[in-house]
Amino acid sequence: MTKSESIRRAKETVEARRVESIAAYERRIAEVSAAVPEFAEIDRELQKTGPKIVAASFGGGDSKAEIEAIRQEYEQIAVRRREMLVRHGYAPDYASIRYSCEKCSDTGYVGIDICDCLKREIVRNFLESSGLYSLTKNQTFDTFCLDYYEKNDRIVMEQNVAFLRDYAESFDPSSSANLILIGATGLGKTHLSSAVARRVIERGFFVVYECAQGLFSEYEARRFRTNSYSASEEGEDIDRFVDCDLLIIDDLGTEITNRFSISCLYYLLNQRLIRHRPTVISTNLRSTELRSRYEDRIMSRVFGEFIPLQFSGSDVRMQKVKKTKSES
Ligand SMILES: [Zn+2]
C-alpha cells in the first residue's frame, strides 16, 4: 500500500463503522417497534421534531423562542421514549446510535482535527505497509540491551541509541537527516533501525522498511513489466519507495550487485534527495568495501549527504547464543 492508499483505507474503515453503527441502530429500532407498538408511535413523534428545529432555525422572526420551545418538546419526547424502553426491559440507550467512537461519532474528525480513532487506523495501515511485520515486534528502543557492549563500544553504542531515539522522536520528513549505520553483523543495526521505523510510524509518518535485496528485486520485477523504474509511468500510484516519508534500507551490500542494482540505487537516492525525503541505510560493509562495490556517483551521494553512525562491539547474537548455552 502507498501512503495515500493507506490513508484512504483507514478513512473507509472508520466510515464503515459509522454505517454499521447506524444500521445496528435501525435494526434495534425496528425490533423494539415490532415488540412495543406504542414505541413506534413515540419514535415517529421524535423523528418529526428534529426537522422542526431546523425549519425554525431558518424561519426568522421570533425563531429563538420558537427553537427553544421545540427543543424542550424534543427533550420531553426523548425522556418518555427512554422511560418506555426501560419499562419494557430494554437499556435506556437501546434505541440510540452507539458509535464505536463517541468522540467523533465515527466520522474520523472532531471539528477539523483528525480523531484518535482515525489516527490509530492510519498508523495500523502504515505499519502493515512498512514491511516491519516481518520483523519481531519487540525491537524497540526500550528492549535494546546495552549489556552486551563493553568499555568504549558501550559508550559509542549509548551515543548511537540516544542519537537514534532523538532522531525518531523529532523526525520530520522535510528536515531530518539521512543516516548510514555502519558496522559488522550482529551489532544491533536492524534492531535500532526497526525501532526508529516503529516510533516514526507511531508518530504518524509513512515509513517503508525493506532489505536491500527485497528492494532491488521489486525494482527488477517492475522493470520486467514496464521497462522503467518509475511506477507512475505505468499509471500506478506513486512509487512508495520514492514517496514515503522515511525509507529504511536494511543490509545494503547483501544484494547481488550489478549494473541494474547500482543504477537503481542511484535513481532512488537521487529522487529522495530531490524530494527532501530522508533515507536510513544500514550496511555491514566497511567504507572501503562500499567504495569498491558502488560507483563514485553513488558514493559521493552517500558520503556527502548521509551522516555515518559507526556501530561497534562483538557480535551480540553470538554472545546471546553462548550465554544461553552456558546457562543450560
Ligand atoms: Zn473517533
Boltz pocket constraint, residues with backbone or C-beta under 6 A from the ligand:
constraints:
  - pocket:
      binder: B
      contacts: [[A, 101], [A, 102], [A, 103], [A, 104], [A, 105], [A, 106], [A, 107], [A, 108], [A, 109], [A, 115], [A, 116], [A, 117], [A, 118]]
      max_distance: 6.0
